[in-house]
Amino acid sequence: MPASRPPAPARGLLAPLAALVLLAGLAVGSVLALQPPAPAPADAPATSFSAERAFAHVEDVAAETHVTGSEAHARVVDRLVAGLTGLGLDTRVQNAVGTWQSSPGGAEMARVRNVVAVLPGTESTGRLFLVAHTDSVETGPGASDDAAGVATLLETVRALREGEPLRNEVVVVLTDAEEACLCGAEAFAASHPLAPQGGVVLNLEARGTAGPPITFETSRGNAGLAERYAAAVPHPVATSFAVEVYRALPNDTDFSVLLARGFTGLNTAFIDGNAAYHTPQDTPSRLDRGTLQALGDNTLALTRELGEADLTDLARPGDADATYFPVLSGLARYPGWLVWPLAGAAVLGVALLAVVDRRRGSPLSRTLLGILAAVVPLVLAPLAVVGLWRLLVLVRPGYAGVLDPWRPGFLRLAAVAVVLAVVLAWHALLRRRVGPAGLRTGALALLAVLAVVLAALAPGGSYLAALPALAGVLAGLLPERLRLAGGLVAGAVAVVVLAPTVALFLPALGLAGGAAPAAVATLLGLALLPVVEELFTPPSVPGGRRSVAVPAVAGALAVALTAVGLAVDRFDQQHPVPSQLVYALEADTGEAWWASTEADPGEYTARYVDGRRELPHDYPYLAGRPVAAGPAEVAGLPASTVQVLDDRTAEGRRTVTVRVTPQRDVRLVVLDLRTDGGSVVGARVEARDVPDDAFGEDRLWLTFHAPPRQGVEATFTVEGGGPLTLRVVDGSDGLSGLPGFEPRPAGVDAAGTHSSDLVVVGATTDLG
């Protein structure tokens, strides 16, 4: 009988700890490389971009809330026209009616004033369109969204005028009514004489107040544009995975409208500091000037690059998308045709590694068990982060109304630590039963399978799993003496690929949506298993103190970071609890309500609402769903008047023309036409046809933003049915002066929604 093999000696901790410190340093470096630069001063070279010079435009545009159709917005437009004209551009205002977001039974429209300025090219091969929007939301001045974009374009044009003329024509398009309905972009694309031939668009947006500007959306067939982007911009933060995710989401910007009209291009936004998004706190003082500098540097560089390029092919969707992602201070990029070969190579590599493991003494059954086991942390870690957020909401109820805290840094680190604790605890529990090789290969198999799934469903994101899997396979094939070194190299690949994605996804989705970044962080943890394993005693050595201590350290770190995060992030006057409140009045019946879309009304909002219900009448932003509501005193607010201008019937169709005139200063009017058994087959509002896809129902709910003071003229055509009724709801901003309203206390302010502090008044007219 052969002598038993002596147990393996206990492992030292110095080498694996050193490896983990190096990997942690690489992760920190990868995240820091995403951060914006310092702002350039006002006396920076004239041909360069200066955030200080641009910031003066931010202060000018965001001096006050400037909603579409308001006098404040008119003042902004006038100053922009003067500024662009002063830079030598042929600048004009497009007055039009735009329409977007229509569907059976409903449509959105707006009266818009787009600012369009042309910088001629010397020998143009096409047009380059620089796009941002001039309007703010109703609740704040919109310093980041989108005064920063407007200011960036103004400073970019100024810098261009200081240099040699560009080859291609540059068109600055400052759209209106983006916040309301994207109607300014639609009006430009539908009726402006510069739009029919299309071109390349650089659209600037914001969904926060800080962080790196991320190029998160492109036209399809983006390989050519990605190549130009990578070659030109000094601060490249872009990922093809974000492009895939955004294509699957229902979110829209002006860029969405232009893409639908045949334009190509790139969409860029900064997204950190989400707590101030669309709120009164989106002020110039809160905008990070480093973010403004990065946005400007990239926009100016890309404008010069595309301004000298042959736009003939770039202005048309290409044949294929590229795969690209940030790596330290650069952008890694490869053609889309490599996606499937890399995913396939990952699968084949894992199969080869499983064979090698078997020869080394780890049976195939353990590898299969490892594959099944790898799914566990991929499920549990995101659930744990969801649980962390729910715990934070329980401790601090004000978090229920936000996606992300005001100062989220430590709490984001806590979420990452929670993921780390779950992965380490899972590894500690199973490493003796399944074996380190089985867990490692099982984790790599999961990555390889995900690479294939993503290649099929979201090709631009397949790299997230394929590259770490391939690196892990190559490290696993190395001999035993090189195990730690191989794990370090493979871990480095996983860190530079996955750590930036986690860092970008956390502000994009907020801690309230932390499950998705937690899943990516889990993949990173699984890819680091070969190095993590070195922290534990060999499976053959009795005792398991390290099996408890290693995950316990991660758990303790998560607890500590959570405690620090809660201490650092507190609500105060500069960082208020959001509160959403609407006043609704039905003038015909003399009924009034307070209403809120808050899922769990906060202390202030709860003073006005006493339960959840559907209101007896439909109002914009409140219709068709239960809302928190309570009775309100009836205010003396007049309803809009309805005047029938024409009413005729011919060939079985009735056509009615009305003028709806608001009796107070409003920002929107809803025309809710209902038929008794017939169907709406046509409509025209302010000389613009309503889109065809809105017709065919027995009701048409039409929202018109920025109605003219003299009223809105609308014509409806109805086929069949009996009497018609037209219910008109108008909406204005500001609750001050309403009976029963008390100003919010310090530390509470309007939430960042289009319905915050909205006052709506409805009344019905029988058209017979």
HUFENUR-V973869 format. One line per field, one symbol per residue. ss: DSSP state (A for helix, B for strand, O for the rest). phi: phi as a letter, one per 40 degrees, with the letter a starting at -180 (. if undefined). psi: psi as a letter, one per 30 degrees, with the letter a starting at -180 (. if undefined). Layout:
# HUFENUR-V973869
ss: ???
phi: ???
psi: ???
This chain:
# HUFENUR-V973869
ss: OOOOOOOOOOOOOAAAAAAAAAAAAAAAAAAAOOOOOOOOOOOOOOOOOOAAAAAAAAAAAOOOOOOOOOAAAAAAAAAAAAAAAAOOOBBBBBBBBBBBBBBOOBBBBBBBBBBBBBBOOOOOOOBBBBBBBOOOOOOOOOAAAAAAAAAAAAAAAAAAAOOOOOOOBBBBBBBOOAAAAOAAAAAAAAAOOOOOOOOBBBBBBBOOOBOOOBBBBBOOOOAAAAAAAAAAOOOOOBOAAAAAAAAAOOOOOAAAAAAAOOOBBBBBBBOBOAAAOOOOOOOAAAOOAAAAAAAAAAAAAAAAAAAAOOAAAAOOOOOOOBBBBBBOOBBBBBBOOAAAAAAAAAAAAAAAAAAAAAAOOOOAAAAAAAAAAAAAAAAAAAAAAAAAAAAAAAAOAAAAAOOOOOOOAAAAAAAAAAAAAAAAAAAAAAAAAAOAAAAAAAAAAAAAAAAAAAAAAOAAAOAAAAAAAAAAAAAAOOOAAAAAAAAAAAAAAAAAAAAAAAAAAAAAAOAAAAAAAAAAAAAAAAAOAAAAAOOOOOOOOOOOAAAAAAAAAAAAAAAAAAAAAAAAOOOOOOOOBBBOOBBBBBOOOOBBBBBBOOOOOOOOAAAOOOBBBOOOOOOOOOOOOOBBBBBOOOOOOOOOBBBBBBBBBBOOBBBBBBBBBOOOOOOBBBBBBBBOOOBBBBBBBOOBBOOAAAOOOOBBBBBBBOOOOOOBBBBBBBBOOOOBBBBBBBBBBOOOOOOOOOOOOOOBBBOOOOOOOBBBBBBBBBOO
phi: .cccccccccccccccccccccccccccccccccccccccccccdccbcbcccccccdcccccacbcdgccccccccccccccccccgccbabccabbaafcadgaabaacbbccbbbbcccacbibbbbbabccbccbacgccbbcccccccccccdccccbcdccccbbcbbcbfcccagccccccccbccccdcgibbbbbbababagccbcbabccgcdccccccccbccbcbaaccccccccccccbbdccccccchcbibbbabbcgccccgbcccbdccccccccccccdccccccccccbcccdcccbdccaccbaacbfcbbcaaccccccdcccccccccccccccdccchbcccccccccccccccccccccccccccccccccbdccccbcaccbcdcccccccccddcccccdcccbccccgdccccccccccdcccccccdcbadcbcddbccccccccccccccdcbdcccccccccccccccccccccccccbgccbcccccccccdcccccddcddccccddcccgacccccccccccccccccccccccccbcaccbcccbbabbbbbccbgbaacaacccbdcdccccbbbibacccbcbdgbcgacbcaacbccccbccccbbccaaabafgbbbbbbbbbcbacbbabbbbcbbcgcacbaaabfgbccdcccchbcabbbbbcfcccchbcbbbbbbggbcbbbcbbbbbbhcdgccgcbdccdgbacccbcbcfcbbbbabbccg
psi: kkkkklkklkklfeeeeeeeeeeeeeeeeeeefflllkkklfglkfflkkeeeefeeeeeegflkilkfleeeeeeeeeeeeeeeffgkjklkjklklklhlljgllklkkljkkkkkjlleikgakkkjklkflllfflfheejheeeeeeeeeeeeeeffakklelkkjkjjllheeeggfeeeeeeefkffeefaakkjkklkhafalkkkjfklllhgeeeeeeeefekfijjkkfeeeeeefflgklaeeeeeefggllakkklkflhfffkglffileffkkfeeeeeeeeeeeeeeeefffljgeeffkkaflllkllkjcgajkkllfffeeeeeeeeeeeeeeeeeeeeffgjleeeeeeeeeeffeffeeeeeeeeeeeeeeeeeiffffglekleifeeeeeeeeeeeeeeeeeeeeefeeeekeeeeeeeeeeeeeeeeeeeeeeieffffeeeeeeeeeeeeffllefgeeeeeeeeeeeeefeeeeeeeeeefeflffhfeefeeeeeeeeefgeeeeeffllkffklkheefeeefeeeeeeeeeeeeeeeeejkkaefilkkkkkkkkkjeefgkkkklkgkejkaeeeffflglklklflklkffkglklkllklkklikklklkkjfkjlkkhgkkkkklkkjkgljlflkkjjkklifakkfllkkhgkkkkefflflgkjjkkjlhkleflkkkkkkkklablkkjkkklklkkfkfkkfkkkklkgklklilfgkgkjkklkkkjf.
